[in-house]
Amino acid sequence: MAFQLNAEKCVGCGACAYVCLYNAAGAANDVASVYTIDEKKCVECGQCSRICPNSAITAPDGWRKIKKVTIIAEKCKGCTLCRRICAADAPFGEVKQPFTIDQNKCFQCGACAQKCRFDAIQVEYV
């Protein structure tokens, strides 16, 4: 499930598209009077919902806000998948060595944890 945009509440400001690093939010038409969210691209980070000035974007049922994302060094193989999937460029390190997440860059979307093949990324929820 992705975040849902209520077209009746959308004022077409584009704030959601501006903050979405995964290009999931965008104009629904050429006039850009209403925006939409592409469910296939949405990683459920919640950035669009937080910034929407008209509360037009709502979280899917069961969604929980992420507090912190960390890499467990003992499990990390340094495969670089987390770095490749992260739109914020938060994971860093050397190939075949345990990676770390730059908390100043991470916006807690959890996309890296969903893709990690070694269960090396821990997600803490609020």
C-alpha positions as CSV (number, residue, x, y, z in Angstrom):
1,M,0.0,0.0,0.0
2,A,1.1,3.5,-0.7
3,F,0.1,6.9,0.8
4,Q,-3.2,8.1,-0.7
5,L,-3.9,11.6,-2.0
6,N,-7.4,13.0,-1.8
7,A,-7.9,14.9,-5.0
8,E,-10.7,17.0,-3.6
9,K,-8.3,18.4,-0.9
10,C,-5.3,18.8,-3.2
11,V,-4.6,22.4,-4.1
12,G,-1.9,21.6,-6.7
13,C,1.0,23.3,-4.8
14,G,3.5,20.6,-5.7
15,A,5.1,20.3,-2.2
16,C,4.6,16.6,-2.2
17,A,6.5,16.2,-5.5
18,Y,9.2,18.5,-4.3
19,V,10.0,16.4,-1.2
20,C,9.6,12.9,-2.8
21,L,13.0,11.5,-3.5
22,Y,11.5,8.5,-5.2
23,N,9.5,10.5,-7.7
24,A,6.3,8.9,-6.5
25,A,4.3,12.1,-6.2
26,G,3.7,14.1,-9.4
27,A,1.2,16.1,-11.4
28,A,-1.9,14.1,-12.5
29,N,-2.3,16.2,-15.7
30,D,-0.5,18.8,-17.8
31,V,-2.1,21.7,-15.9
32,A,-0.6,20.4,-12.6
33,S,-3.8,21.4,-10.7
34,V,-4.0,18.1,-9.0
35,Y,-1.2,15.7,-7.9
36,T,-1.2,11.9,-7.5
37,I,1.0,9.3,-5.9
38,D,2.3,6.3,-7.9
39,E,1.8,3.3,-5.7
40,K,4.6,1.4,-7.5
41,K,7.2,4.0,-6.6
42,C,6.0,5.0,-3.1
43,V,8.3,3.6,-0.3
44,E,5.9,4.9,2.4
45,C,8.4,7.3,4.0
46,G,5.7,9.8,4.8
47,Q,7.6,12.9,3.6
48,C,4.7,14.0,1.3
49,S,2.1,13.6,4.1
50,R,4.2,15.7,6.5
51,I,4.7,18.6,4.1
52,C,1.2,18.7,2.6
53,P,-0.3,22.1,3.7
54,N,-3.9,20.9,3.1
55,S,-3.7,17.4,4.7
56,A,-4.6,15.9,1.4
57,I,-2.3,12.9,1.8
58,T,-3.0,10.1,4.3
59,A,-1.0,7.1,5.4
60,P,-2.1,3.5,4.5
61,D,-3.7,1.4,7.2
62,G,-1.2,0.0,9.6
63,W,1.5,2.5,8.7
64,R,4.0,3.2,11.5
65,K,6.4,6.2,11.5
66,I,10.1,5.2,11.6
67,K,12.2,6.7,14.3
68,K,15.7,5.5,13.3
69,V,17.3,3.2,10.8
70,T,20.7,1.5,11.6
71,I,22.9,-1.1,10.1
72,I,24.0,-4.1,12.3
73,A,27.7,-4.3,11.6
74,E,27.9,-8.0,12.4
75,K,25.3,-8.9,9.8
76,C,26.3,-6.4,7.1
77,K,28.3,-8.0,4.2
78,G,29.1,-4.7,2.4
79,C,27.1,-5.6,-0.7
80,T,26.2,-2.0,-1.4
81,L,22.5,-2.7,-2.1
82,C,21.4,-0.3,0.6
83,R,23.5,2.5,-0.9
84,R,22.2,1.8,-4.4
85,I,18.5,1.8,-3.2
86,C,18.8,4.9,-1.0
87,A,17.6,8.1,-2.7
88,A,19.1,10.2,0.1
89,D,22.6,8.6,-0.2
90,A,22.7,7.9,3.5
91,P,24.4,4.5,3.7
92,F,28.2,4.7,3.2
93,G,31.2,2.4,3.6
94,E,33.6,0.2,1.7
95,V,32.6,-2.7,-0.5
96,K,32.7,-6.0,1.5
97,Q,33.0,-4.1,4.8
98,P,30.1,-3.2,7.1
99,F,28.3,0.0,6.1
100,T,26.9,2.8,8.3
101,I,24.0,5.1,7.9
102,D,24.6,8.9,8.0
103,Q,21.7,9.9,10.3
104,N,21.9,13.5,9.0
105,K,21.0,12.3,5.5
106,C,18.6,9.5,6.3
107,F,14.9,10.5,6.2
108,Q,13.7,7.2,7.7
109,C,11.9,5.7,4.7
110,G,13.1,2.2,5.4
111,A,13.6,1.3,1.8
112,C,17.1,0.0,2.5
113,A,15.7,-2.4,5.2
114,Q,13.1,-3.8,2.9
115,K,15.8,-4.6,0.3
116,C,18.6,-5.9,2.5
117,R,19.2,-9.6,1.8
118,F,21.1,-10.2,5.1
119,D,18.6,-8.7,7.5
120,A,21.4,-6.3,8.6
121,I,19.3,-3.1,8.8
122,Q,17.3,-2.4,12.0
123,V,14.3,-0.2,11.9
124,E,13.0,1.5,15.1
125,Y,9.5,2.8,15.1
126,V,8.1,5.8,17.1
